[in-house]
Amino acid sequence: MAYASKTKVDVDQSRYEIEKTLKRYGADQFGYMTDEERGVAAIMFRAAGRRVKFVLPLPTPSDRAFRRNTADATRNAIAQATRSKWRA
């Protein structure tokens, strides 16, 4: 089983906790970007005078894992996978 695969923690809460942890280690100048159409998110910050960007691939309805689901099941599965990605 993948880490955080069953998490119920909202994406906003995970982003907040990421920022809080990075601040504790001296990071500043935070930014977040999500492009659901392309299935990608990014976290950007500055730490020790360097700019850092992490790109996070996100699930999309066209992903093979979701193709056989009903519309509701697809939405729920994508929401769960997105929460899991942010939590991990």
Buried (B, 14 or more C-beta within 10 A) or exposed (E): EEEBEEBEEEBEBBBEEBBEEBEEEEBEEBEBEBEEEEBBBEBBBBBEEEEEEEEBEBBBBEBEEBEEBEEEEBEEBBEBBBBBBBBE
